[in-house]
Amino acid sequence: MNKIKRLAFGILVAGLAFGFSAFTTVKKRTVLVYYKTNMSYPNANDPRGYQYYSGDMCASGGNTCSAQWDIGTHLPPTDGDPLPITGVTFQTGSVYSGHFDL
């Protein structure tokens, strides 16, 4: 009887540990700042015309300088990489005004 109780207790503890870890695992998002380098596409939430740069490239004056985008499963960019056209999500309220200055 003791073995059965220990086995049941072990299964209960394992189930609780698994259930707890399933709810505490945080999905990491890849939200990056992209700079509006081509004003042929003036809308801030249009992915065309954005490029990634690791440094601050905003100067005062102008409309849209940068915005944050969740790039989902795309590989992390390097300087000068364009924002992918599909599979990205514009982060509302993340637009920084000014103009791109390289």
Sequence and secondary structure as in RCSB ss.txt:
>XXXX:A:sequence
MNKIKRLAFGILVAGLAFGFSAFTTVKKRTVLVYYKTNMSYPNANDPRGYQYYSGDMCASGGNTCSAQWDIGTHL
PPTDGDPLPITGVTFQTGSVYSGHFDL
>XXXX:A:secstr
 HHHHHHHHHHHHHHHHHHHHHHH      EEEEEE  TTS  TT  TTEEE SS  EEEEEEEEEEEEE TTS 
   TT B  SSS EE TT  EEEEE  
